[in-house]
Amino acid sequence: MKIGIVGASFARAAYLPALRHVEGTEVVAIASSRLESAQSAASEFGVGAAYDDWLAMLDNHQLDLVLIATPTDLHAPITLAALDRGAHVLCEKPTAMDATEAKAMLDKAEALGRVHMIDHELRFNPNRARVAELIAAGELGDIRHVNIANIGASWANPASRPKGDWWSLAEQGGGRLGANGSHQVDMLRWWLGPVRSVVGQALTVIPNRIDKKTGEAWTATADDLSYFTLEMTSGALAQVFMSGVAANNIGNLTQVFGSKGSILLDNDTERLMFAKAGESFTDITVDDPNAQLPGLNKGVWNVSVVAALQELTSSIREGRALKRGATFEDGLKNQQVLDAVKTSTRTRAWVDL
């Protein structure tokens, strides 16, 4: 299976190390906006061709699968072009700039019969899969509320982001809402089902920034703090708070509260704790066997990509739909929630889906 990748940074961190453990795959080309980045990744991982033009890469190779890890504003254009050229597609999150783009991606993939996945790799993490199993089995009873906090200091210093950093630019689809919120929305939908209504805000707390190297002033337009509440169709409430502008790193904490029990999950330790009503918490952590594979970078994000790519490539070889993972349909539904948070920011009101 011949694979092309667009976007060198995440490719080096996750895709390329993971693909060493996915049988029957060959990365034949990689593209990046900076040719030296593509060339460096190609040299390190034995990829035959490097480009600074993703369209040229698509035109010069007959690819079975394209992996897209670029700024968000390029997700839809690259996806549509890759699908037109016969490739199946894995696209990073957030799915697109808005739901209109996300629907176009889904519609074309379905019309052409391509396998499509959004890289919400946490669906392949054993601890989070265990939470899904416990909820589905009724071990927690009726889920009443979920609290998720993702709080860090990486954007707190006005000089912490370089000028032109796409993660800080709304016009390129940057911001905490897309970077982390998309994962949280997908996880909540996976665990709890559809979202009924949304309220929240995506805010730029520190717009006035300074390039650390040059001292040049510039303006960030993407959100560095976002929060939202989801009213699920099931009746559960889910609250998510994400900040990159705190003075200290607190990390990512997830708490699930049901009528029969509760779950606590700490991303830093990856400890999964479960307590039945009236009882003490016990450790039910599930280890990921892929974490022991050689050459992978540490962390659940990088490790979980292995199983995601194994499922994706198996589905392509077997000519079937995905059994696990987030499809472009999930990506569209996730995007509708993110769009609703932006609408709620403007209107200061609940937005029904």
Contacts in CASP RR format, 6 or more apart in sequence:
PFRMAT RR
TARGET T0000
AUTHOR 0000-0000-0000
METHOD contacts of the structure
MODEL  1
MKIGIVGASFARAAYLPALRHVEGTEVVAIASSRLESAQSAASEFGVGAA
YDDWLAMLDNHQLDLVLIATPTDLHAPITLAALDRGAHVLCEKPTAMDAT
EAKAMLDKAEALGRVHMIDHELRFNPNRARVAELIAAGELGDIRHVNIAN
IGASWANPASRPKGDWWSLAEQGGGRLGANGSHQVDMLRWWLGPVRSVVG
QALTVIPNRIDKKTGEAWTATADDLSYFTLEMTSGALAQVFMSGVAANNI
GNLTQVFGSKGSILLDNDTERLMFAKAGESFTDITVDDPNAQLPGLNKGV
WNVSVVAALQELTSSIREGRALKRGATFEDGLKNQQVLDAVKTSTRTRAW
VDL
1 24 0 8 1.000
1 25 0 8 1.000
1 26 0 8 1.000
1 64 0 8 1.000
1 65 0 8 1.000
1 313 0 8 1.000
1 316 0 8 1.000
1 317 0 8 1.000
2 26 0 8 1.000
2 28 0 8 1.000
2 61 0 8 1.000
2 62 0 8 1.000
2 63 0 8 1.000
2 64 0 8 1.000
2 65 0 8 1.000
3 19 0 8 1.000
3 25 0 8 1.000
3 26 0 8 1.000
3 27 0 8 1.000
3 28 0 8 1.000
3 63 0 8 1.000
3 64 0 8 1.000
3 65 0 8 1.000
3 66 0 8 1.000
3 67 0 8 1.000
4 27 0 8 1.000
4 28 0 8 1.000
4 29 0 8 1.000
4 30 0 8 1.000
4 31 0 8 1.000
4 57 0 8 1.000
4 61 0 8 1.000
4 63 0 8 1.000
4 65 0 8 1.000
4 66 0 8 1.000
4 67 0 8 1.000
5 11 0 8 1.000
5 15 0 8 1.000
5 16 0 8 1.000
5 27 0 8 1.000
5 29 0 8 1.000
5 30 0 8 1.000
5 31 0 8 1.000
5 66 0 8 1.000
5 67 0 8 1.000
5 68 0 8 1.000
5 69 0 8 1.000
6 30 0 8 1.000
6 31 0 8 1.000
6 32 0 8 1.000
6 54 0 8 1.000
6 57 0 8 1.000
6 66 0 8 1.000
6 67 0 8 1.000
6 68 0 8 1.000
6 69 0 8 1.000
6 70 0 8 1.000
6 74 0 8 1.000
6 78 0 8 1.000
7 30 0 8 1.000
7 31 0 8 1.000
7 32 0 8 1.000
7 33 0 8 1.000
7 37 0 8 1.000
7 38 0 8 1.000
7 68 0 8 1.000
7 69 0 8 1.000
7 70 0 8 1.000
8 30 0 8 1.000
8 32 0 8 1.000
8 34 0 8 1.000
8 37 0 8 1.000
8 38 0 8 1.000
8 40 0 8 1.000
8 41 0 8 1.000
9 32 0 8 1.000
9 37 0 8 1.000
9 69 0 8 1.000
10 69 0 8 1.000
10 92 0 8 1.000
11 30 0 8 1.000
11 41 0 8 1.000
11 67 0 8 1.000
11 69 0 8 1.000
12 40 0 8 1.000
12 41 0 8 1.000
12 44 0 8 1.000
12 45 0 8 1.000
13 297 0 8 1.000
13 302 0 8 1.000
14 297 0 8 1.000
14 301 0 8 1.000
14 302 0 8 1.000
14 305 0 8 1.000
15 67 0 8 1.000
15 69 0 8 1.000
15 305 0 8 1.000
15 309 0 8 1.000
16 27 0 8 1.000
16 41 0 8 1.000
16 44 0 8 1.000
16 45 0 8 1.000
16 47 0 8 1.000
17 295 0 8 1.000
17 296 0 8 1.000
17 297 0 8 1.000
17 302 0 8 1.000
18 296 0 8 1.000
18 302 0 8 1.000
18 305 0 8 1.000
18 306 0 8 1.000
18 309 0 8 1.000
19 25 0 8 1.000
19 27 0 8 1.000
19 309 0 8 1.000
20 295 0 8 1.000
21 290 0 8 1.000
21 293 0 8 1.000
21 296 0 8 1.000
21 306 0 8 1.000
21 310 0 8 1.000
22 306 0 8 1.000
22 309 0 8 1.000
22 310 0 8 1.000
22 313 0 8 1.000
24 313 0 8 1.000
25 65 0 8 1.000
25 309 0 8 1.000
25 313 0 8 1.000
27 45 0 8 1.000
27 46 0 8 1.000
27 47 0 8 1.000
28 47 0 8 1.000
28 48 0 8 1.000
28 49 0 8 1.000
28 61 0 8 1.000
28 63 0 8 1.000
29 47 0 8 1.000
29 48 0 8 1.000
29 49 0 8 1.000
29 50 0 8 1.000
29 51 0 8 1.000
29 57 0 8 1.000
29 60 0 8 1.000
29 61 0 8 1.000
29 63 0 8 1.000
30 38 0 8 1.000
30 41 0 8 1.000
30 42 0 8 1.000
30 47 0 8 1.000
30 49 0 8 1.000
30 50 0 8 1.000
30 51 0 8 1.000
30 57 0 8 1.000
31 38 0 8 1.000
31 50 0 8 1.000
31 51 0 8 1.000
31 52 0 8 1.000
31 53 0 8 1.000
31 54 0 8 1.000
31 56 0 8 1.000
31 57 0 8 1.000
32 38 0 8 1.000
32 41 0 8 1.000
32 50 0 8 1.000
32 51 0 8 1.000
32 52 0 8 1.000
33 52 0 8 1.000
33 70 0 8 1.000
34 52 0 8 1.000
35 50 0 8 1.000
35 51 0 8 1.000
35 52 0 8 1.000
38 50 0 8 1.000
38 51 0 8 1.000
38 52 0 8 1.000
39 50 0 8 1.000
41 47 0 8 1.000
41 50 0 8 1.000
42 48 0 8 1.000
42 49 0 8 1.000
42 50 0 8 1.000
49 57 0 8 1.000
49 60 0 8 1.000
49 61 0 8 1.000
51 57 0 8 1.000
51 60 0 8 1.000
54 70 0 8 1.000
54 74 0 8 1.000
54 78 0 8 1.000
54 81 0 8 1.000
55 81 0 8 1.000
58 66 0 8 1.000
58 78 0 8 1.000
58 81 0 8 1.000
58 82 0 8 1.000
58 85 0 8 1.000
58 87 0 8 1.000
59 85 0 8 1.000
62 85 0 8 1.000
63 82 0 8 1.000
63 85 0 8 1.000
63 86 0 8 1.000
63 87 0 8 1.000
64 87 0 8 1.000
64 88 0 8 1.000
64 316 0 8 1.000
65 87 0 8 1.000
65 88 0 8 1.000
65 89 0 8 1.000
65 90 0 8 1.000
65 312 0 8 1.000
65 313 0 8 1.000
65 316 0 8 1.000
66 78 0 8 1.000
66 79 0 8 1.000
66 82 0 8 1.000
66 87 0 8 1.000
66 88 0 8 1.000
66 89 0 8 1.000
66 90 0 8 1.000
67 89 0 8 1.000
67 90 0 8 1.000
68 74 0 8 1.000
68 75 0 8 1.000
68 78 0 8 1.000
68 79 0 8 1.000
68 82 0 8 1.000
68 89 0 8 1.000
68 90 0 8 1.000
68 91 0 8 1.000
68 92 0 8 1.000
69 92 0 8 1.000
69 119 0 8 1.000
70 78 0 8 1.000
70 92 0 8 1.000
71 166 0 8 1.000
71 172 0 8 1.000
71 173 0 8 1.000
71 174 0 8 1.000
72 94 0 8 1.000
72 96 0 8 1.000
72 97 0 8 1.000
72 172 0 8 1.000
72 173 0 8 1.000
72 174 0 8 1.000
72 178 0 8 1.000
73 97 0 8 1.000
73 171 0 8 1.000
73 172 0 8 1.000
73 173 0 8 1.000
75 91 0 8 1.000
75 92 0 8 1.000
75 94 0 8 1.000
75 95 0 8 1.000
75 96 0 8 1.000
75 97 0 8 1.000
75 101 0 8 1.000
75 105 0 8 1.000
76 96 0 8 1.000
76 97 0 8 1.000
76 101 0 8 1.000
76 102 0 8 1.000
76 104 0 8 1.000
76 105 0 8 1.000
78 91 0 8 1.000
79 89 0 8 1.000
79 91 0 8 1.000
79 105 0 8 1.000
79 108 0 8 1.000
79 109 0 8 1.000
80 104 0 8 1.000
80 105 0 8 1.000
80 108 0 8 1.000
82 89 0 8 1.000
83 89 0 8 1.000
83 105 0 8 1.000
83 108 0 8 1.000
83 109 0 8 1.000
83 112 0 8 1.000
83 114 0 8 1.000
84 108 0 8 1.000
84 112 0 8 1.000
86 112 0 8 1.000
86 114 0 8 1.000
87 114 0 8 1.000
88 114 0 8 1.000
88 115 0 8 1.000
88 116 0 8 1.000
88 312 0 8 1.000
88 316 0 8 1.000
89 109 0 8 1.000
89 114 0 8 1.000
89 115 0 8 1.000
89 116 0 8 1.000
89 117 0 8 1.000
90 116 0 8 1.000
90 117 0 8 1.000
90 118 0 8 1.000
90 119 0 8 1.000
90 308 0 8 1.000
90 309 0 8 1.000
90 312 0 8 1.000
91 105 0 8 1.000
91 116 0 8 1.000
91 117 0 8 1.000
91 118 0 8 1.000
91 119 0 8 1.000
91 328 0 8 1.000
92 118 0 8 1.000
92 119 0 8 1.000
93 118 0 8 1.000
93 119 0 8 1.000
93 120 0 8 1.000
93 178 0 8 1.000
93 182 0 8 1.000
93 183 0 8 1.000
93 186 0 8 1.000
93 331 0 8 1.000
93 334 0 8 1.000
94 173 0 8 1.000
94 177 0 8 1.000
94 178 0 8 1.000
94 179 0 8 1.000
94 181 0 8 1.000
94 182 0 8 1.000
94 334 0 8 1.000
94 335 0 8 1.000
94 338 0 8 1.000
95 101 0 8 1.000
95 102 0 8 1.000
95 105 0 8 1.000
95 118 0 8 1.000
95 182 0 8 1.000
95 328 0 8 1.000
95 331 0 8 1.000
95 332 0 8 1.000
95 334 0 8 1.000
95 335 0 8 1.000
96 102 0 8 1.000
96 105 0 8 1.000
96 335 0 8 1.000
97 173 0 8 1.000
98 335 0 8 1.000
98 339 0 8 1.000
99 332 0 8 1.000
99 335 0 8 1.000
99 336 0 8 1.000
99 339 0 8 1.000
101 335 0 8 1.000
102 328 0 8 1.000
102 331 0 8 1.000
102 332 0 8 1.000
102 335 0 8 1.000
102 336 0 8 1.000
103 332 0 8 1.000
105 116 0 8 1.000
105 328 0 8 1.000
105 332 0 8 1.000
106 116 0 8 1.000
106 327 0 8 1.000
106 328 0 8 1.000
106 329 0 8 1.000
106 331 0 8 1.000
106 332 0 8 1.000
109 115 0 8 1.000
109 116 0 8 1.000
109 328 0 8 1.000
110 116 0 8 1.000
110 328 0 8 1.000
115 312 0 8 1.000
115 315 0 8 1.000
115 316 0 8 1.000
115 319 0 8 1.000
115 321 0 8 1.000
115 322 0 8 1.000
116 327 0 8 1.000
116 328 0 8 1.000
117 308 0 8 1.000
117 312 0 8 1.000
117 322 0 8 1.000
117 325 0 8 1.000
117 326 0 8 1.000
117 327 0 8 1.000
117 328 0 8 1.000
118 186 0 8 1.000
118 326 0 8 1.000
118 327 0 8 1.000
118 328 0 8 1.000
118 330 0 8 1.000
118 331 0 8 1.000
118 334 0 8 1.000
119 305 0 8 1.000
119 308 0 8 1.000
119 326 0 8 1.000
120 182 0 8 1.000
120 183 0 8 1.000
120 186 0 8 1.000
120 187 0 8 1.000
120 325 0 8 1.000
120 326 0 8 1.000
120 330 0 8 1.000
120 334 0 8 1.000
121 300 0 8 1.000
121 301 0 8 1.000
121 304 0 8 1.000
121 305 0 8 1.000
121 307 0 8 1.000
121 308 0 8 1.000
122 128 0 8 1.000
122 183 0 8 1.000
122 186 0 8 1.000
122 187 0 8 1.000
122 300 0 8 1.000
122 301 0 8 1.000
122 304 0 8 1.000
123 129 0 8 1.000
123 186 0 8 1.000
123 187 0 8 1.000
123 190 0 8 1.000
123 304 0 8 1.000
123 308 0 8 1.000
123 324 0 8 1.000
123 325 0 8 1.000
123 326 0 8 1.000
124 304 0 8 1.000
124 305 0 8 1.000
124 306 0 8 1.000
124 307 0 8 1.000
124 308 0 8 1.000
124 311 0 8 1.000
124 324 0 8 1.000
124 325 0 8 1.000
125 288 0 8 1.000
125 300 0 8 1.000
125 303 0 8 1.000
125 304 0 8 1.000
126 286 0 8 1.000
126 287 0 8 1.000
126 288 0 8 1.000
127 265 0 8 1.000
127 270 0 8 1.000
127 272 0 8 1.000
127 285 0 8 1.000
127 286 0 8 1.000
127 288 0 8 1.000
128 187 0 8 1.000
128 265 0 8 1.000
129 286 0 8 1.000
130 272 0 8 1.000
130 284 0 8 1.000
130 286 0 8 1.000
131 191 0 8 1.000
131 256 0 8 1.000
131 263 0 8 1.000
131 265 0 8 1.000
131 272 0 8 1.000
132 190 0 8 1.000
132 191 0 8 1.000
134 140 0 8 1.000
134 263 0 8 1.000
134 274 0 8 1.000
135 143 0 8 1.000
135 191 0 8 1.000
135 192 0 8 1.000
135 256 0 8 1.000
138 260 0 8 1.000
139 260 0 8 1.000
139 261 0 8 1.000
139 274 0 8 1.000
140 256 0 8 1.000
140 257 0 8 1.000
140 258 0 8 1.000
140 259 0 8 1.000
140 260 0 8 1.000
140 261 0 8 1.000
140 262 0 8 1.000
140 263 0 8 1.000
141 258 0 8 1.000
141 259 0 8 1.000
141 260 0 8 1.000
141 261 0 8 1.000
142 234 0 8 1.000
142 236 0 8 1.000
142 258 0 8 1.000
142 259 0 8 1.000
143 191 0 8 1.000
143 192 0 8 1.000
143 232 0 8 1.000
143 234 0 8 1.000
143 236 0 8 1.000
143 256 0 8 1.000
143 257 0 8 1.000
143 258 0 8 1.000
144 236 0 8 1.000
144 237 0 8 1.000
144 257 0 8 1.000
144 258 0 8 1.000
144 259 0 8 1.000
145 236 0 8 1.000
145 237 0 8 1.000
145 238 0 8 1.000
145 239 0 8 1.000
145 257 0 8 1.000
145 258 0 8 1.000
146 188 0 8 1.000
146 191 0 8 1.000
146 192 0 8 1.000
146 236 0 8 1.000
146 237 0 8 1.000
146 238 0 8 1.000
146 239 0 8 1.000
146 254 0 8 1.000
146 255 0 8 1.000
146 256 0 8 1.000
146 257 0 8 1.000
147 238 0 8 1.000
147 239 0 8 1.000
147 253 0 8 1.000
147 254 0 8 1.000
147 255 0 8 1.000
147 257 0 8 1.000
148 184 0 8 1.000
148 188 0 8 1.000
148 238 0 8 1.000
148 239 0 8 1.000
148 240 0 8 1.000
148 241 0 8 1.000
148 252 0 8 1.000
148 253 0 8 1.000
148 254 0 8 1.000
148 255 0 8 1.000
149 240 0 8 1.000
149 241 0 8 1.000
149 242 0 8 1.000
149 250 0 8 1.000
149 251 0 8 1.000
149 252 0 8 1.000
149 253 0 8 1.000
150 176 0 8 1.000
150 180 0 8 1.000
150 181 0 8 1.000
150 184 0 8 1.000
150 240 0 8 1.000
150 241 0 8 1.000
150 242 0 8 1.000
150 243 0 8 1.000
150 251 0 8 1.000
150 252 0 8 1.000
150 253 0 8 1.000
151 241 0 8 1.000
151 242 0 8 1.000
151 243 0 8 1.000
151 244 0 8 1.000
151 246 0 8 1.000
151 249 0 8 1.000
151 250 0 8 1.000
151 251 0 8 1.000
152 243 0 8 1.000
152 244 0 8 1.000
152 245 0 8 1.000
152 246 0 8 1.000
152 248 0 8 1.000
152 249 0 8 1.000
152 250 0 8 1.000
152 251 0 8 1.000
153 244 0 8 1.000
153 245 0 8 1.000
153 246 0 8 1.000
153 247 0 8 1.000
153 248 0 8 1.000
153 249 0 8 1.000
154 160 0 8 1.000
154 244 0 8 1.000
154 249 0 8 1.000
155 161 0 8 1.000
155 168 0 8 1.000
155 206 0 8 1.000
155 224 0 8 1.000
155 244 0 8 1.000
155 245 0 8 1.000
156 206 0 8 1.000
156 244 0 8 1.000
156 245 0 8 1.000
156 246 0 8 1.000
156 247 0 8 1.000
158 206 0 8 1.000
158 208 0 8 1.000
158 209 0 8 1.000
158 210 0 8 1.000
159 209 0 8 1.000
159 210 0 8 1.000
159 211 0 8 1.000
159 212 0 8 1.000
159 215 0 8 1.000
160 212 0 8 1.000
161 167 0 8 1.000
161 168 0 8 1.000
161 209 0 8 1.000
161 220 0 8 1.000
162 211 0 8 1.000
162 212 0 8 1.000
162 213 0 8 1.000
163 209 0 8 1.000
163 211 0 8 1.000
163 214 0 8 1.000
163 216 0 8 1.000
163 218 0 8 1.000
164 218 0 8 1.000
165 220 0 8 1.000
166 172 0 8 1.000
166 173 0 8 1.000
166 174 0 8 1.000
167 174 0 8 1.000
167 175 0 8 1.000
167 179 0 8 1.000
167 222 0 8 1.000
168 174 0 8 1.000
168 175 0 8 1.000
168 209 0 8 1.000
168 220 0 8 1.000
168 221 0 8 1.000
168 222 0 8 1.000
168 224 0 8 1.000
169 220 0 8 1.000
169 221 0 8 1.000
169 222 0 8 1.000
170 221 0 8 1.000
170 222 0 8 1.000
170 223 0 8 1.000
171 221 0 8 1.000
173 222 0 8 1.000
174 222 0 8 1.000
175 202 0 8 1.000
175 222 0 8 1.000
175 223 0 8 1.000
175 224 0 8 1.000
175 226 0 8 1.000
176 202 0 8 1.000
176 222 0 8 1.000
176 223 0 8 1.000
176 224 0 8 1.000
176 225 0 8 1.000
176 226 0 8 1.000
176 242 0 8 1.000
176 243 0 8 1.000
176 244 0 8 1.000
177 202 0 8 1.000
177 223 0 8 1.000
177 226 0 8 1.000
177 242 0 8 1.000
177 338 0 8 1.000
177 341 0 8 1.000
177 342 0 8 1.000
178 338 0 8 1.000
180 242 0 8 1.000
181 226 0 8 1.000
181 240 0 8 1.000
181 242 0 8 1.000
181 338 0 8 1.000
182 334 0 8 1.000
182 335 0 8 1.000
182 338 0 8 1.000
184 240 0 8 1.000
184 242 0 8 1.000
185 195 0 8 1.000
185 230 0 8 1.000
185 240 0 8 1.000
185 334 0 8 1.000
185 337 0 8 1.000
185 338 0 8 1.000
186 326 0 8 1.000
186 330 0 8 1.000
186 331 0 8 1.000
186 334 0 8 1.000
188 195 0 8 1.000
188 230 0 8 1.000
188 232 0 8 1.000
188 238 0 8 1.000
188 240 0 8 1.000
189 195 0 8 1.000
189 330 0 8 1.000
189 333 0 8 1.000
189 334 0 8 1.000
189 337 0 8 1.000
190 326 0 8 1.000
191 256 0 8 1.000
192 232 0 8 1.000
192 234 0 8 1.000
192 236 0 8 1.000
192 238 0 8 1.000
193 232 0 8 1.000
193 233 0 8 1.000
193 234 0 8 1.000
194 232 0 8 1.000
194 233 0 8 1.000
194 333 0 8 1.000
194 353 0 8 1.000
195 230 0 8 1.000
195 231 0 8 1.000
195 232 0 8 1.000
195 233 0 8 1.000
195 333 0 8 1.000
195 337 0 8 1.000
195 353 0 8 1.000
196 230 0 8 1.000
196 231 0 8 1.000
196 232 0 8 1.000
196 233 0 8 1.000
196 235 0 8 1.000
196 352 0 8 1.000
196 353 0 8 1.000
197 230 0 8 1.000
197 231 0 8 1.000
197 350 0 8 1.000
197 351 0 8 1.000
197 352 0 8 1.000
197 353 0 8 1.000
198 228 0 8 1.000
198 229 0 8 1.000
198 230 0 8 1.000
198 231 0 8 1.000
198 337 0 8 1.000
198 340 0 8 1.000
198 341 0 8 1.000
198 344 0 8 1.000
198 350 0 8 1.000
198 351 0 8 1.000
198 353 0 8 1.000
199 228 0 8 1.000
199 229 0 8 1.000
199 344 0 8 1.000
199 349 0 8 1.000
199 350 0 8 1.000
199 351 0 8 1.000
200 226 0 8 1.000
200 227 0 8 1.000
200 228 0 8 1.000
200 229 0 8 1.000
200 341 0 8 1.000
200 344 0 8 1.000
200 345 0 8 1.000
201 226 0 8 1.000
201 227 0 8 1.000
201 228 0 8 1.000
201 341 0 8 1.000
201 344 0 8 1.000
201 345 0 8 1.000
202 223 0 8 1.000
202 226 0 8 1.000
202 341 0 8 1.000
202 342 0 8 1.000
202 345 0 8 1.000
203 223 0 8 1.000
203 224 0 8 1.000
203 225 0 8 1.000
203 226 0 8 1.000
203 345 0 8 1.000
204 220 0 8 1.000
204 221 0 8 1.000
204 222 0 8 1.000
204 223 0 8 1.000
204 224 0 8 1.000
204 225 0 8 1.000
205 224 0 8 1.000
205 225 0 8 1.000
205 243 0 8 1.000
205 245 0 8 1.000
206 220 0 8 1.000
206 224 0 8 1.000
206 245 0 8 1.000
207 219 0 8 1.000
207 220 0 8 1.000
207 221 0 8 1.000
208 217 0 8 1.000
208 219 0 8 1.000
208 220 0 8 1.000
209 217 0 8 1.000
209 218 0 8 1.000
209 219 0 8 1.000
209 220 0 8 1.000
210 216 0 8 1.000
210 217 0 8 1.000
210 218 0 8 1.000
211 217 0 8 1.000
211 218 0 8 1.000
224 243 0 8 1.000
224 244 0 8 1.000
224 245 0 8 1.000
225 242 0 8 1.000
225 243 0 8 1.000
225 244 0 8 1.000
225 245 0 8 1.000
226 240 0 8 1.000
226 242 0 8 1.000
226 341 0 8 1.000
227 239 0 8 1.000
227 240 0 8 1.000
227 241 0 8 1.000
227 242 0 8 1.000
228 239 0 8 1.000
228 240 0 8 1.000
228 337 0 8 1.000
228 341 0 8 1.000
228 344 0 8 1.000
229 237 0 8 1.000
229 238 0 8 1.000
229 239 0 8 1.000
229 240 0 8 1.000
230 237 0 8 1.000
230 238 0 8 1.000
230 239 0 8 1.000
230 240 0 8 1.000
230 337 0 8 1.000
231 237 0 8 1.000
231 350 0 8 1.000
232 238 0 8 1.000
251 267 0 8 1.000
251 268 0 8 1.000
252 266 0 8 1.000
252 267 0 8 1.000
252 268 0 8 1.000
253 264 0 8 1.000
253 265 0 8 1.000
253 266 0 8 1.000
253 267 0 8 1.000
254 263 0 8 1.000
254 264 0 8 1.000
254 265 0 8 1.000
254 266 0 8 1.000
254 267 0 8 1.000
255 262 0 8 1.000
255 263 0 8 1.000
255 264 0 8 1.000
255 265 0 8 1.000
256 262 0 8 1.000
256 263 0 8 1.000
259 277 0 8 1.000
260 276 0 8 1.000
260 277 0 8 1.000
261 274 0 8 1.000
261 275 0 8 1.000
261 276 0 8 1.000
261 277 0 8 1.000
262 274 0 8 1.000
262 275 0 8 1.000
262 281 0 8 1.000
263 272 0 8 1.000
263 273 0 8 1.000
263 274 0 8 1.000
264 271 0 8 1.000
264 272 0 8 1.000
264 273 0 8 1.000
264 281 0 8 1.000
265 271 0 8 1.000
265 272 0 8 1.000
265 273 0 8 1.000
267 300 0 8 1.000
270 285 0 8 1.000
270 300 0 8 1.000
271 283 0 8 1.000
271 285 0 8 1.000
272 283 0 8 1.000
272 284 0 8 1.000
272 285 0 8 1.000
272 286 0 8 1.000
273 281 0 8 1.000
273 282 0 8 1.000
273 283 0 8 1.000
273 284 0 8 1.000
274 281 0 8 1.000
274 282 0 8 1.000
274 284 0 8 1.000
275 281 0 8 1.000
275 282 0 8 1.000
288 300 0 8 1.000
288 303 0 8 1.000
288 304 0 8 1.000
290 296 0 8 1.000
290 303 0 8 1.000
290 304 0 8 1.000
290 306 0 8 1.000
290 307 0 8 1.000
291 299 0 8 1.000
291 303 0 8 1.000
293 303 0 8 1.000
293 306 0 8 1.000
296 302 0 8 1.000
296 303 0 8 1.000
296 306 0 8 1.000
308 325 0 8 1.000
311 322 0 8 1.000
311 323 0 8 1.000
311 324 0 8 1.000
311 325 0 8 1.000
312 322 0 8 1.000
315 321 0 8 1.000
315 322 0 8 1.000
315 323 0 8 1.000
321 327 0 8 1.000
326 334 0 8 1.000
336 353 0 8 1.000
337 353 0 8 1.000
340 351 0 8 1.000
340 353 0 8 1.000
343 351 0 8 1.000
344 350 0 8 1.000
344 351 0 8 1.000
END
